[in-house]
Amino acid sequence: MNTLFQRTAQKCFSVSPASRTFSSASVILKQRMETVIADRQQEVMAFKKEHANTVIGEVDVSQIIGGMRGIPGMLYETSKLDPAEGISYRGTPLFDIVKNAPKTIEGG
């Protein structure tokens, strides 16, 4: 006998036949992303191998306890939080993105 939890889980996690198929655009996108990701992984591994022992800064306990402010803590590509400049995405400041983004169409 199915419990309420089991019946709910079956509904939530069941996949309809229609959702099992992908459009050709989805397949192409997936293949392209697999290639891009694999290439990027190779770049990162090569960079790590070449620079694994390179010192990039000094860290003290107060910086760690204070939220890692002012110290490099992670490699990232999409966004950066600079204490003076604020957030930027792929090198573009957030305020520039907001200024240049499409505007809301009144009534639409």
DSSP file (Angstrom, degrees, kcal/mol; ACC not computed):
  #  RESIDUE AA STRUCTURE BP1 BP2  ACC     N-H-->O    O-->H-N    N-H-->O    O-->H-N    TCO  KAPPA ALPHA  PHI   PSI    X-CA   Y-CA   Z-CA
    1    1 A M              0   0    0      0, 0.0     2,-0.3     0, 0.0     0, 0.0   0.000 360.0 360.0 360.0 130.2    0.0    0.0    0.0
    2    2 A N        -     0   0    0      4,-0.1     2,-0.1     1,-0.0     3,-0.0  -0.547 360.0-140.0 -77.2 134.5    1.4    3.4   -1.0
    3    3 A T     >  -     0   0    0     -2,-0.3     4,-2.3     1,-0.1     5,-0.2  -0.415  29.3-105.1 -81.3 168.4    1.8    6.0    1.7
    4    4 A L  H  > S+     0   0    0      1,-0.2     4,-2.5     2,-0.2     5,-0.2   0.897 123.1  53.4 -60.2 -40.5    0.9    9.6    1.0
    5    5 A F  H  > S+     0   0    0      1,-0.2     4,-2.7     2,-0.2    -1,-0.2   0.925 108.9  48.0 -61.4 -45.5    4.7   10.4    0.8
    6    6 A Q  H  > S+     0   0    0      2,-0.2     4,-2.2     1,-0.2    -2,-0.2   0.903 112.7  48.0 -63.9 -41.8    5.3    7.6   -1.8
    7    7 A R  H  X S+     0   0    0     -4,-2.3     4,-1.9     2,-0.2    -1,-0.2   0.905 113.2  48.3 -65.3 -40.8    2.3    8.8   -3.9
    8    8 A T  H  X S+     0   0    0     -4,-2.5     4,-2.5     2,-0.2    -2,-0.2   0.917 111.5  49.7 -65.3 -43.1    3.5   12.4   -3.7
    9    9 A A  H  X S+     0   0    0     -4,-2.7     4,-2.5     1,-0.2    -2,-0.2   0.893 108.6  53.2 -62.9 -39.6    7.1   11.4   -4.6
   10   10 A Q  H  X S+     0   0    0     -4,-2.2     4,-1.0     1,-0.2    -1,-0.2   0.906 111.5  45.6 -62.8 -40.9    5.9    9.4   -7.6
   11   11 A K  H  < S+     0   0    0     -4,-1.9     3,-0.2     1,-0.2    -2,-0.2   0.913 115.6  46.5 -67.5 -42.1    3.9   12.4   -8.9
   12   12 A C  H  < S+     0   0    0     -4,-2.5    -2,-0.2     1,-0.2    -1,-0.2   0.857 121.7  33.9 -70.1 -35.6    6.9   14.8   -8.3
   13   13 A F  H  < S+     0   0    0     -4,-2.5    -1,-0.2    -5,-0.2     2,-0.2   0.393  87.9 111.3-107.0   3.1    9.6   12.7   -9.8
   14   14 A S     <  -     0   0    0     -4,-1.0     2,-0.5    -3,-0.2    -4,-0.0  -0.542  57.3-143.9 -77.2 146.3    7.7   10.9  -12.6
   15   15 A V        -     0   0    0     -2,-0.2    -2,-0.1     3,-0.0     5,-0.0  -0.939   8.5-135.7-114.7 126.1    8.8   11.9  -16.1
   16   16 A S    >>  -     0   0    0     -2,-0.5     4,-0.7     1,-0.1     3,-0.7  -0.446  23.7-115.6 -75.8 153.4    6.2   12.1  -18.9
   17   17 A P  H >> S+     0   0    0      0, 0.0     3,-0.8     0, 0.0     4,-0.6   0.852 115.0  57.9 -57.0 -35.0    7.2   10.7  -22.3
   18   18 A A  H >4 S+     0   0    0      1,-0.2     3,-0.7     2,-0.2    -3,-0.0   0.862 104.0  51.0 -65.4 -35.2    7.0   14.1  -23.9
   19   19 A S  H <4 S+     0   0    0     -3,-0.7    -1,-0.2     1,-0.2    -3,-0.0   0.604  97.4  69.4 -80.2  -8.9    9.6   15.5  -21.5
   20   20 A R  H << S+     0   0    0     -3,-0.8     2,-0.3    -4,-0.7    -1,-0.2   0.727  90.0  72.6 -78.3 -21.1   12.0   12.7  -22.3
   21   21 A T  S << S-     0   0    0     -3,-0.7     2,-0.3    -4,-0.6     0, 0.0  -0.694  70.3-151.2 -96.8 148.7   12.6   13.9  -25.8
   22   22 A F        -     0   0    0     -2,-0.3     2,-0.1     1,-0.0    -2,-0.0  -0.870  19.6-114.0-115.2 149.6   14.6   17.0  -26.6
   23   23 A S     >  -     0   0    0     -2,-0.3     4,-2.0     1,-0.1     3,-0.2  -0.386  34.4-108.9 -72.1 162.1   14.3   19.3  -29.5
   24   24 A S  H  > S+     0   0    0      1,-0.2     4,-2.5     2,-0.2     5,-0.2   0.850 120.8  57.3 -62.7 -32.7   17.2   19.4  -31.9
   25   25 A A  H  > S+     0   0    0      2,-0.2     4,-2.6     1,-0.2    -1,-0.2   0.895 105.8  49.8 -64.2 -39.0   18.1   22.8  -30.6
   26   26 A S  H  > S+     0   0    0     -3,-0.2     4,-2.7     2,-0.2    -2,-0.2   0.899 111.2  49.0 -65.0 -40.7   18.4   21.5  -27.1
   27   27 A V  H  X S+     0   0    0     -4,-2.0     4,-2.5     2,-0.2    -2,-0.2   0.921 112.3  48.0 -65.4 -43.5   20.6   18.6  -28.3
   28   28 A I  H  X S+     0   0    0     -4,-2.5     4,-2.5     2,-0.2    -2,-0.2   0.921 113.0  48.3 -62.8 -44.6   22.9   21.0  -30.3
   29   29 A L  H  X S+     0   0    0     -4,-2.6     4,-2.8     2,-0.2    -2,-0.2   0.922 111.4  50.1 -61.5 -44.6   23.1   23.3  -27.3
   30   30 A K  H  X S+     0   0    0     -4,-2.7     4,-2.2     1,-0.2    -2,-0.2   0.918 111.7  48.0 -61.0 -44.1   23.9   20.4  -25.0
   31   31 A Q  H  X S+     0   0    0     -4,-2.5     4,-1.8     2,-0.2    -1,-0.2   0.907 112.7  48.7 -63.4 -42.0   26.7   19.2  -27.3
   32   32 A R  H  X S+     0   0    0     -4,-2.5     4,-2.7     1,-0.2    -2,-0.2   0.920 111.4  49.4 -64.2 -44.1   28.1   22.7  -27.6
   33   33 A M  H  X S+     0   0    0     -4,-2.8     4,-3.0     1,-0.2     5,-0.3   0.880 107.4  54.9 -64.5 -37.7   28.1   23.2  -23.9
   34   34 A E  H  X S+     0   0    0     -4,-2.2     4,-2.1    -5,-0.2    -1,-0.2   0.907 111.6  45.1 -60.3 -41.2   29.8   19.8  -23.4
   35   35 A T  H  X S+     0   0    0     -4,-1.8     4,-2.4     2,-0.2    -2,-0.2   0.937 114.8  46.7 -67.2 -47.6   32.6   20.9  -25.7
   36   36 A V  H  X S+     0   0    0     -4,-2.7     4,-2.5     1,-0.2    -2,-0.2   0.919 114.4  47.5 -62.0 -44.7   33.0   24.3  -24.2
   37   37 A I  H  X S+     0   0    0     -4,-3.0     4,-2.7     2,-0.2    -1,-0.2   0.924 111.5  49.8 -64.3 -44.8   33.0   22.9  -20.6
   38   38 A A  H  X S+     0   0    0     -4,-2.1     4,-1.9    -5,-0.3    -1,-0.2   0.913 112.3  48.3 -60.9 -42.8   35.6   20.2  -21.5
   39   39 A D  H  X S+     0   0    0     -4,-2.4     4,-2.0     1,-0.2    -1,-0.2   0.922 112.7  48.1 -62.3 -44.4   37.8   22.8  -23.1
   40   40 A R  H  X S+     0   0    0     -4,-2.5     4,-2.5     1,-0.2    -2,-0.2   0.883 108.4  54.4 -66.1 -38.3   37.5   25.2  -20.1
   41   41 A Q  H  X S+     0   0    0     -4,-2.7     4,-2.4     1,-0.2    -1,-0.2   0.903 108.2  50.1 -61.3 -40.6   38.2   22.3  -17.7
   42   42 A Q  H  X S+     0   0    0     -4,-1.9     4,-2.3     2,-0.2    -2,-0.2   0.909 109.9  50.5 -63.9 -42.0   41.4   21.6  -19.6
   43   43 A E  H  X S+     0   0    0     -4,-2.0     4,-2.5     2,-0.2    -2,-0.2   0.926 111.7  47.4 -60.5 -45.8   42.5   25.3  -19.4
   44   44 A V  H  X S+     0   0    0     -4,-2.5     4,-2.7     1,-0.2    -2,-0.2   0.905 111.7  49.9 -64.6 -42.0   41.9   25.4  -15.7
   45   45 A M  H  X S+     0   0    0     -4,-2.4     4,-2.4     2,-0.2    -1,-0.2   0.904 112.1  48.0 -64.4 -40.3   43.8   22.2  -15.1
   46   46 A A  H  X S+     0   0    0     -4,-2.3     4,-2.2     2,-0.2    -2,-0.2   0.908 112.4  49.1 -65.1 -41.9   46.8   23.4  -17.1
   47   47 A F  H  X S+     0   0    0     -4,-2.5     4,-2.5     2,-0.2    -2,-0.2   0.923 111.9  48.7 -62.4 -45.0   46.7   26.8  -15.3
   48   48 A K  H  X S+     0   0    0     -4,-2.7     4,-1.1     1,-0.2    -2,-0.2   0.912 110.9  50.2 -61.8 -43.7   46.6   25.0  -11.9
   49   49 A K  H  < S+     0   0    0     -4,-2.4     3,-0.3     1,-0.2    -1,-0.2   0.907 115.5  42.8 -62.0 -41.8   49.5   22.7  -12.9
   50   50 A E  H  < S+     0   0    0     -4,-2.2    -2,-0.2     1,-0.2    -1,-0.2   0.855 128.7  26.1 -73.3 -35.8   51.6   25.7  -14.0
   51   51 A H  H >< S+     0   0    0     -4,-2.5     3,-1.9    -5,-0.2    -1,-0.2   0.177  78.5 121.2-117.4  17.0   50.8   28.0  -11.1
   52   52 A A  T 3< S+     0   0    0     -4,-1.1    -1,-0.1     1,-0.3    -3,-0.1   0.803  84.4  38.3 -54.9 -33.5   49.9   25.7   -8.2
   53   53 A N  T 3  S+     0   0    0     -3,-0.2     2,-0.4    -4,-0.2    -1,-0.3   0.292  85.3 122.2-103.6   9.9   52.7   27.0   -5.9
   54   54 A T    <   -     0   0    0     -3,-1.9     2,-0.4     1,-0.0    -3,-0.1  -0.596  58.5-136.6 -76.0 127.3   52.4   30.7   -6.9
   55   55 A V        +     0   0    0     -2,-0.4     3,-0.1     1,-0.1    -2,-0.1  -0.712  25.4 175.8 -83.9 130.6   51.7   32.9   -3.9
   56   56 A I        -     0   0    0     -2,-0.4     2,-0.3     1,-0.3    -1,-0.1   0.458  57.9 -24.3-115.8  -3.4   49.1   35.5   -4.6
   57   57 A G        -     0   0    0     14,-0.1     2,-0.4     2,-0.0    -1,-0.3  -0.965  59.4 -95.7 174.4 172.9   48.6   37.2   -1.3
   58   58 A E        -     0   0    0     -2,-0.3     2,-0.4    -3,-0.1    -3,-0.0  -0.896  31.3-163.5-110.3 142.5   48.8   37.1    2.5
   59   59 A V        -     0   0    0     -2,-0.4     2,-0.3    12,-0.1    -2,-0.0  -0.985   2.0-166.1-127.9 134.4   45.8   36.3    4.7
   60   60 A D    >>  -     0   0    0     -2,-0.4     4,-1.5     1,-0.1     3,-0.8  -0.799  36.0-106.7-115.6 166.0   45.4   36.9    8.4
   61   61 A V  H 3> S+     0   0    0     -2,-0.3     4,-2.7     1,-0.3     5,-0.3   0.851 116.3  58.4 -58.8 -38.9   42.8   35.5   10.8
   62   62 A S  H 3> S+     0   0    0      1,-0.2     4,-1.8     2,-0.2    -1,-0.3   0.846 104.5  52.0 -63.8 -31.9   40.9   38.8   11.0
   63   63 A Q  H <4>S+     0   0    0     -3,-0.8     5,-2.6     2,-0.2     6,-0.7   0.900 111.2  46.7 -68.9 -40.0   40.3   38.8    7.3
   64   64 A I  H ><5S+     0   0    0     -4,-1.5     3,-1.3     1,-0.2    -2,-0.2   0.941 115.6  44.4 -66.4 -46.7   38.9   35.2    7.4
   65   65 A I  H 3<5S+     0   0    0     -4,-2.7    -1,-0.2     1,-0.3    -2,-0.2   0.828 108.6  60.2 -66.6 -31.0   36.7   36.0   10.3
   66   66 A G  T 3<5S-     0   0    0     -4,-1.8    -1,-0.3    -5,-0.3    -2,-0.2   0.272 131.6 -86.1 -82.7  12.2   35.6   39.3    8.7
   67   67 A G  T < 5 -     0   0    0     -3,-1.3    -3,-0.2     1,-0.2    -2,-0.2   0.722  67.0 -74.2  94.2  22.3   34.2   37.5    5.7
   68   68 A M  S > <S+     0   0    0     -5,-2.6     3,-1.3     1,-0.2    -4,-0.2   0.758  75.3 175.8  64.1  27.0   37.3   37.2    3.5
   69   69 A R  T 3   +     0   0    0     -6,-0.7    -1,-0.2     1,-0.2    -3,-0.1  -0.413  61.4   8.2 -66.6 135.1   37.2   40.9    2.7
   70   70 A G  T 3  S+     0   0    0      1,-0.2    -1,-0.2    -2,-0.1    -2,-0.1   0.563 107.5  99.7  77.3   9.3   40.1   42.2    0.6
   71   71 A I  S <  S-     0   0    0     -3,-1.3     2,-0.3    -8,-0.1    -1,-0.2  -0.958  78.4-109.3-128.2 147.5   41.6   38.9   -0.1
   72   72 A P        +     0   0    0      0, 0.0     3,-0.1     0, 0.0   -16,-0.1  -0.587  45.3 160.5 -70.7 130.9   41.5   36.6   -3.2
   73   73 A G        +     0   0    0      1,-0.4     2,-0.3    -2,-0.3    -5,-0.0   0.539  53.4  11.2-129.5 -12.3   39.4   33.6   -2.2
   74   74 A M        -     0   0    0      2,-0.1     2,-0.5     0, 0.0    -1,-0.4  -0.977  64.9-113.9-166.7 148.3   38.2   31.9   -5.3
   75   75 A L        +     0   0    0     -2,-0.3     2,-0.3    -3,-0.1     0, 0.0  -0.803  47.2 159.8 -86.7 127.9   38.5   31.7   -9.1
   76   76 A Y        -     0   0    0     -2,-0.5    -2,-0.1     1,-0.1     0, 0.0  -0.977  28.7-170.6-146.7 156.3   35.4   32.9  -10.8
   77   77 A E  S    S+     0   0    0     -2,-0.3    13,-0.3    13,-0.0    -1,-0.1   0.669  76.2  55.9-119.5 -29.2   34.5   34.2  -14.2
   78   78 A T  S    S+     0   0    0      1,-0.2    12,-1.8    11,-0.1     2,-0.3   0.889 110.1  12.2 -84.3 -38.0   30.9   35.5  -14.2
   79   79 A S  E     -A   89   0A   0     10,-0.3     2,-0.4    11,-0.1    10,-0.2  -0.959  53.6-164.3-141.6 158.4   30.9   38.1  -11.4
   80   80 A K  E     -A   88   0A   0      8,-2.3     8,-2.2    -2,-0.3     2,-0.7  -0.999  10.9-151.6-142.1 136.7   33.2   40.0   -9.2
   81   81 A L  E     -A   87   0A   0     -2,-0.4     6,-0.2     6,-0.2    -2,-0.0  -0.905  18.1-172.4-111.3 103.6   32.5   42.0   -6.0
   82   82 A D  E  >  -A   86   0A   0      4,-2.3     4,-2.1    -2,-0.7    -2,-0.0  -0.796  25.0-136.4 -95.1 135.1   35.0   44.8   -5.6
   83   83 A P  T  4 S+     0   0    0      0, 0.0    -1,-0.1     0, 0.0     4,-0.1   0.800 103.9  29.2 -62.9 -26.9   34.9   46.7   -2.3
   84   84 A A  T  4 S+     0   0    0      2,-0.1    -2,-0.0     1,-0.0    -3,-0.0   0.832 129.0  35.8 -98.4 -40.0   35.2   50.0   -4.2
   85   85 A E  T  4 S-     0   0    0      1,-0.3     2,-0.2     3,-0.0    -1,-0.0   0.683  95.7-142.5 -91.7 -20.1   33.6   49.4   -7.5
   86   86 A G  E  <  -A   82   0A   0     -4,-2.1    -4,-2.3     7,-0.1    -1,-0.3  -0.530  50.0 -11.1  88.9-159.8   30.8   47.1   -6.5
   87   87 A I  E     -A   81   0A   0     -6,-0.2     7,-2.9    -2,-0.2     2,-0.3  -0.537  59.4-179.9 -81.7 138.4   29.5   44.1   -8.5
   88   88 A S  E     -AB  80  93A   0     -8,-2.2    -8,-2.3     5,-0.3     2,-0.5  -0.987  17.7-146.4-134.2 149.1   30.5   43.5  -12.1
   89   89 A Y  E >  S-AB  79  92A   0      3,-2.8     3,-2.0    -2,-0.3   -10,-0.3  -0.967  81.8 -20.7-117.5 119.6   29.5   40.7  -14.5
   90   90 A R  T 3  S-     0   0    0    -12,-1.8    -1,-0.2    -2,-0.5   -11,-0.1   0.876 131.4 -47.6  47.7  43.5   32.1   39.5  -17.0
   91   91 A G  T 3  S+     0   0    0      1,-0.2    -1,-0.3   -13,-0.1   -12,-0.1   0.391 115.9 113.1  85.5  -2.6   33.9   42.8  -16.5
   92   92 A T  E <   -B   89   0A   0     -3,-2.0    -3,-2.8     2,-0.0    -1,-0.2  -0.905  69.5-120.4-106.5 121.9   30.8   45.1  -16.9
   93   93 A P  E >>  -B   88   0A   0      0, 0.0     4,-1.9     0, 0.0     3,-0.7  -0.260  20.6-121.5 -59.0 144.6   29.8   47.0  -13.8
   94   94 A L  H 3> S+     0   0    0     -7,-2.9     4,-2.5     1,-0.3     5,-0.2   0.866 111.9  56.2 -55.0 -41.0   26.2   46.3  -12.6
   95   95 A F  H 3> S+     0   0    0     -8,-0.3     4,-2.2     1,-0.2    -1,-0.3   0.854 106.4  50.4 -64.5 -33.6   25.2   49.9  -12.9
   96   96 A D  H <> S+     0   0    0     -3,-0.7     4,-2.3     2,-0.2    -1,-0.2   0.884 109.4  51.4 -68.8 -38.1   26.2   49.9  -16.6
   97   97 A I  H  X S+     0   0    0     -4,-1.9     4,-1.3     2,-0.2    -2,-0.2   0.939 111.8  46.4 -62.6 -46.4   24.2   46.7  -17.2
   98   98 A V  H  < S+     0   0    0     -4,-2.5     3,-0.3     1,-0.2    -2,-0.2   0.913 113.3  49.7 -62.1 -43.0   21.1   48.3  -15.6
   99   99 A K  H  < S+     0   0    0     -4,-2.2    -1,-0.2     1,-0.2    -2,-0.2   0.875 119.0  37.1 -63.9 -38.1   21.6   51.5  -17.6
  100  100 A N  H  < S+     0   0    0     -4,-2.3    -1,-0.2    -5,-0.1    -2,-0.2   0.496  92.2 109.5 -96.1  -4.6   22.0   49.6  -20.9
  101  101 A A  S  < S-     0   0    0     -4,-1.3    -3,-0.0    -3,-0.3    -4,-0.0  -0.301  84.7 -84.1 -69.7 155.1   19.4   46.9  -20.3
  102  102 A P        -     0   0    0      0, 0.0     2,-0.2     0, 0.0    -1,-0.1  -0.308  50.5-123.8 -57.0 142.3   16.2   46.9  -22.3
  103  103 A K        -     0   0    0      1,-0.1     2,-0.2    -3,-0.1    -4,-0.0  -0.532  27.1 -94.5 -88.6 155.6   13.6   49.1  -20.7
  104  104 A T        -     0   0    0     -2,-0.2     2,-0.6     1,-0.1    -1,-0.1  -0.474  36.3-128.4 -68.1 135.9   10.2   48.0  -19.6
  105  105 A I    >   -     0   0    0     -2,-0.2     3,-2.4     1,-0.1     2,-0.1  -0.783  29.0-113.8 -88.0 122.4    7.5   48.6  -22.2
  106  106 A E  T 3  S+     0   0    0     -2,-0.6    -1,-0.1     1,-0.3     0, 0.0  -0.347  99.0   6.4 -60.3 127.4    4.6   50.5  -20.6
  107  107 A G  T 3         0   0    0     -2,-0.1    -1,-0.3     1,-0.1    -2,-0.0   0.461 360.0 360.0  81.4   1.7    1.5   48.3  -20.5
  108  108 A G    <         0   0    0     -3,-2.4    -2,-0.2     0, 0.0    -1,-0.1   0.403 360.0 360.0-127.8 360.0    3.4   45.3  -21.8
